[in-house]
């Protein structure tokens, strides 16, 4: 894990909240939606999550001529961007067929296990992955199924983060779980569609490695 430094983020530091919990409390989404700040379960440890209010981040992005990513050198600590509210009602997991993507999902489940027991979850996986990845894919499905109330699994050949954003908006998903590898493309999508006709202000984003 990289050592945490504020300079890793392009997002202004005053827009970020830091949370210190190996597993977040069950009331975390509700409290964050109400404007609560950092959560300190284990303050002597490194942060397990950064969060920011998406409209403020997008207002910051719109101050640029060309939208940038959210971090200059993305660190291992996840980033959560929430809009009108943070709700775990319908989770959308982006599995891209790599071990890093699988680990990201497992880490998300561990961090949010107290908040997603009643959630509906959808996993989107590539239409074709090697046989060597099938076991990993099944482990993800099982882990998500065990952690949530209802889980569905879909295979799509989505190649752009905009495809996942469009799916999430169309199906009223409330949290997209994806990799920081897509953060620059996501920033461009959000930059161009913010407050437009397709905008869905109940959709939040969890980015990690």
Secondary structure, 3 states (H helix, E strand, C coil): CCCCCHHHECCCHHHEEEEECCCCCCCHHHHHHCCCCCCECCCCCCCCEEEEEHHHHHHHHCCCCCCCCCECCCCCCEEEEECCCCCCCEEEEECCCCHHHHHHHHHHHHHHCCCCCCCEEEEEECCCCCHHHHHHHHHHHHHHHHHCCEEEEEECCCCCHHHHHHHHHHCCCCEEEEEHHHHHHHHHHHHHHCCCCCCCCCCEEEEEC
